[in-house]
C-alpha cells in the first residue's frame, strides 16, 4: 500500500528549480484559444512544490504559503479552503497541466508581497518582487540647465545611488521594471543613454550623462509614488559627481589578482563553502579571461591555501609593478537580506581636491593608493556595470580605502563579488558556471577600463 | 546665713560652668547639616540615538531610545555598546558581535576616544567588507551622536591595537563618527 502511494506521489513530487537571475518570467501559450501558463513554470516562478495524483487527475501545488489544487478539465482551483473560478478549464498538454492566466489576478500575495503579473502584450507571465513595478524613467527638460527623470515607484525612499560617475551613474530601486527605458531622449537633455538591469528584487537604471552636468539630487515629490532625479549644469545644486581622469586608453601590462583570506583565515563561510577557496578558484578562472581579452600578464598574490599578511600582498603588487590590483572577496552580512556585489575603492574626492599649488604633497605610504583614486573609481564603475549587465548585481560602488589597498601604489579595488549569506547569491556562485560567469563579467569590466 | 551664701556661690559657679561648656562646644563643633531629605532621588533618563543596520543590510537606520542617565564616561559608553549588542526594539538588525563589551575607555583633550572592547568583538565577527562597514558605522556613529565631546574614535580590542576587524577596513587610525556614509 505504501509502495502504491509512493508510486503515485513521490516520482512526481519535485521542488521547482531556482528561478534564473534577472526578472523571472515564463511564456504564455494559447490552449484552446485561452492564454495559459504551464504548471511547471507556474510552480517555478513561485518557488513551489508539485504533487500529481494520477488516480484523481489532480495536481497540488504548495507555494507562497498556500495549497492549490487543480483538476484536469475543470475550471476551478481550490485554494486552501476557498474556491476560485477560472474563465476556462485547466487542460493537460504533453503531460503538463496548462493553467489559464485568469488565475493570476485572484492569487493572494505571499508574505513579502511578491506576486505574478501578465506582462503588457500578454505573451509572458513575470514574477514581481515586493517592490512592485518600477519606471520606466520619463525624461523632461524643464529648463536649459535642468534635466529631470521621473521614475514611478512605490518605494522612493529606498532608492540607492549605486555609482556616481557620469559615465555610469546608477540608481537602484526595489521592484521589477514595468517596461524598457526610452529609446529616444530629448536632444537637449543632460542624459545620453539609459539602460535597465534587473535582479531578483530590484532594478538598476544606469545613465550615461553629458560631460557638462555638474550636480544631481534625488527628489521625492508630494505624490510619493514617484522618484525624481534632477540633473543640473549648475555646480552646488545637489550632490557632486565622481572626478574623472583624462580620456584615452590606459596601459595595461601587469594585473595583480589578490585572492582574499587563506590558510587559517577562511573568511566568510556559508552553505559548506569557504570564501578563501572561492576567491582562489575565481582568481584562477579570471586569469585566463583577462589575459585573453587584454593581453596583460596576470599575477596572483597566492596560488595555494596560505595566509598572507596585508603588507606582503601590497609588497607583491608593488614589486610586480602592477598597472591594476583587484582584491577578490565574497561578502557575508549575517541576519540581513543583503545581496549582490560591492566594490570598494579609495575615495575619489581626495584626488579631485588635491591642490598642485600647495607644493609637494606629503602623504604617508599607507595612503599611497589615494594617488590612484580617480582611476580606481573608474575601474569600479566599469566592473560594476559589467556585473549588472550580466545579471550578477546589484553592484554598488563604495568609497572607502580598504585594508587590501594600504601601501599599494597602483589603481585597484576590493571586489566583494557576491554575498554568500544570501541564498540566491550562494546558489548562483556555487552553480557549475557560477565562477566562470563572474570571471567573464569582471574581465569585460577590466577591458572597458583599459579602453576608457 | 553663711551656708545659704555658700550654696548661692556654688550654684552660680555651676551655672557659669554649664554656660561656658555649651559655648565652647558650639564653637568647636561644625554646623550640623540640614536635616536629610526623604529618599526622593530619582534616576534621570536620557534621550539617545542608536544606529543599527537596516534589514536589507545596506545602510544604517536610527532608533530613538530613553536610557538611564549615567554620570561617568565609561558607564555611558558601556551602556550604549550594550544597547547595540542587545539589538533594536523596532526595525533594524543588531550587527555588533554577541558578547562585545567595553573594557576601558579614555578620552583625551583633543576629543579622541580610545575604546577598548572585549575580544568577542573580533572573535565573534563573521562577515565581509559590507558587514564590517555596518559594525563600525553602528558603533562609531552611535558614540558620536550621543557623546558630543567625542570627535574621533580609536578602537582597540583586548587592550591591543588591531589592524582591522577581519581584514577588510582599517582600524589602525581613529574613525570619524560624523563621516558621511
Boltz contact constraints between the chains, C-beta under 6 A:
constraints:
  - contact:
      token1: [A, 268]
      token2: [B, 128]
      max_distance: 6.0
  - contact:
      token1: [A, 329]
      token2: [B, 128]
      max_distance: 6.0
  - contact:
      token1: [A, 331]
      token2: [B, 128]
      max_distance: 6.0
  - contact:
      token1: [A, 331]
      token2: [B, 130]
      max_distance: 6.0
  - contact:
      token1: [A, 332]
      token2: [B, 127]
      max_distance: 6.0
  - contact:
      token1: [A, 332]
      token2: [B, 128]
      max_distance: 6.0
  - contact:
      token1: [A, 333]
      token2: [B, 57]
      max_distance: 6.0
  - contact:
      token1: [A, 333]
      token2: [B, 127]
      max_distance: 6.0
  - contact:
      token1: [A, 333]
      token2: [B, 130]
      max_distance: 6.0
  - contact:
      token1: [A, 333]
      token2: [B, 131]
      max_distance: 6.0
  - contact:
      token1: [A, 335]
      token2: [B, 93]
      max_distance: 6.0
  - contact:
      token1: [A, 336]
      token2: [B, 53]
      max_distance: 6.0
  - contact:
      token1: [A, 336]
      token2: [B, 57]
      max_distance: 6.0
  - contact:
      token1: [A, 336]
      token2: [B, 93]
      max_distance: 6.0
  - contact:
      token1: [A, 337]
      token2: [B, 55]
      max_distance: 6.0
  - contact:
      token1: [A, 337]
      token2: [B, 56]
      max_distance: 6.0
  - contact:
      token1: [A, 338]
      token2: [B, 57]
      max_distance: 6.0
  - contact:
      token1: [A, 342]
      token2: [B, 130]
      max_distance: 6.0
  - contact:
      token1: [A, 344]
      token2: [B, 129]
      max_distance: 6.0
  - contact:
      token1: [A, 402]
      token2: [B, 168]
      max_distance: 6.0
  - contact:
      token1: [A, 403]
      token2: [B, 164]
      max_distance: 6.0
  - contact:
      token1: [A, 403]
      token2: [B, 167]
      max_distance: 6.0
  - contact:
      token1: [A, 403]
      token2: [B, 168]
      max_distance: 6.0
  - contact:
      token1: [A, 403]
      token2: [B, 170]
      max_distance: 6.0
  - contact:
      token1: [A, 416]
      token2: [B, 128]
      max_distance: 6.0
  - contact:
      token1: [A, 416]
      token2: [B, 129]
      max_distance: 6.0
